[in-house]
Amino acid sequence: MHEVVAKKYVGALFSSLDASEIAQIDSALSDIKSAFASSKFVDIINLPSLSAEKKAEFLLSLVECNSVKFSNFLLTLAKAKRLEALPDISKEFSYQKALRDNKFKGAIFSSFELNEASKKELEDKFSKKLNANIEFESKKVDYDGIKIELSDLGFEASFSMNLFKEKLTEHILKAIK
């Protein structure tokens, strides 16, 4: 539900901004999104006794953004009682910014630490293949293989050693019969 609301609000906000404001507001929305992890913060946002103006002022006090458009945007959200949609709005805003800049972030999951040269090579190859600027973050996890994920583009590729061993065994068994 919040995703639909987020798209409408982000569309309206995004169309009114210039390039310099987009980066500043993206950063501010990310900061506000991370504040939602605190239950005390959520309680303050949901306080019925606190006016919409005070809620908007409170949110503005958390970020370093002096944009009049952003303060009006937060006030509009507060008056419409849509502040709980801010995490989804932040996510959608970042996605729209990535589309505009043609720059996407992805993750590489593996059981080993990927060196910078390999990571850079993968970024270059995926950037060329997908005709976009791709930047990967390497994450070490308990996974027997490697998994590459670009969630904004709906792309996922993986190579599992266990699956490879199973397929190889299956192929050998078929060859023997």
N, C-alpha and C positions, 0 to 999 in steps of 0.2 A: 504493500500500500504506500509506504513512504517513498518507494522508488519512483512511482508515478508523480507524486507531489514534487519530489526532488527535481525531476526532469523539467517540469513546468517552471519552477522557481529559478533553476539554473539557466534555462533558456532565456528567461527575461533578464536576469542579471548579466549573463555573458554577453548578450547583444548590446548592452549599454556601456560596456567597458572598452578601454583602449588597452594596448599591449602592456604598458607599464603597470596598469592597475591589476591586470589578470594575475601576474606573479605574486603581487602583494596580497591580494585577496585569497589566492590559493593557499598561501602560507598561513594566513589568519584562520581560514576554515579548517586547515589541518590541526592547528593548535586547539581550536574549539572542539574538534572531533576527539582529540586525545583527552580532553577534560571530561568527556562523557564516561570515561572509565571509572571515575570517582562517583560513588553513590551519593555523597554529600552535594556534589555539583548538580546531579540530576534532581535531588530533592529541592535545591534552590530554584532550579529552572521550573519545576512543577508547582512551586508555592502559589496557591490561589490568592493569597493576600498581597503578593508582590505585583505591582502594576507592570504592564507591558513595557513602559518606558524604562523602569528600573531594571527589568530583566535585560533589555537591550544595552543599557549602560553597563551593567555587570559584565556582559559578554564582551563589550568593547574594552573594558578595563583589563581583560585577560590577554589581549593581543596588541601588537604594535601596528595598527592600521589606521591611518588618519583619513581614509576615503569617506567622503560624505555619502557616496552611493552605497558603500558597505554598511554604514550606520543606518541609513534609511532602509536598507534590505533587512537588517536584523530587527529593526523596529516593526517593519511590515510582518515579518515572521512571528514576532512576539504578539502583535495585535491579532493575528489570525490563529494564534495558539498552535503554531507549527514548529516551535523550537525543537521538539523531539525529533524532527526530521533532519536536523543539522548534520549528523554523521553521514546520512545518505546524500545530503546536498553536497557535502565535502567530497565524497567519493565521486559523485557525478561531475562536479566541477573539475576535479583533477582529470577525469576521463575526457571531458570536453577540451581541456587545455592540452592534453596529450594528442588528441585528434588534430587540433589546430596547429600544434608544433610538429606533428608527425614524429613524436618522440615517445617511446613506450618503455616501460620497465618490466623486467621479467626476473625469474628466479631459476637458479640451477641447484637442484638437490642431489647430493651424492654422499657416499660414506667416506669420501676422502676430500681433502682440501684442494681445490682447483687453483692452479697457479695463474698469475696475471696474464701471461702470454696466451695460455689456453683460453682463458675467459675472453680476452680481447679478440682472439681468432673467431670464437663462437659469435661474439657480438658483431663482428664484421660480416661473417657469412650470413647470419640471420638478417642483418640490416639490408644486405644486398638482395637476399631471397624475398624478403617481405616488403622491400622498397620503403623502409622506414628506419629511423634512427633507434636502434635497440640497445638497451643498457641492462646488463645482468647483475644480479646480486648472488653471490655464491653462498649456499647454506649447507653446512655439514649436518647430515641426518643419518639415522640408522636405516639405510636403503641399499640393498645389494645391487647396485647399478647406478644409472644416472637418469635424472628426469629434468626436462627443461619445460618451463611453464611461462607463457605470456597470456595472462588471464584477460587483459583488456582486448586482445586480439582473438581470444578464444582458441589459442594454440597450445597444444601440449604434446610432447614427444618423450618417450622413455625407452630405456634399454635395461632390461633386468637380466642379471647373470643366471638366476634360477630359471627364468623362462627360456633363456638361451640353452641351458643344459638340458631342460626337458625336451625342447624341440630337436636338439642334436641327438639325444637318446632315441627319440621317436623316429627320426630319419634313419639312424643306424639300424634300428630294429626292422624297419620297413625294407631296407636294403638287404638284410640277412634273409628275410622270408622269401 
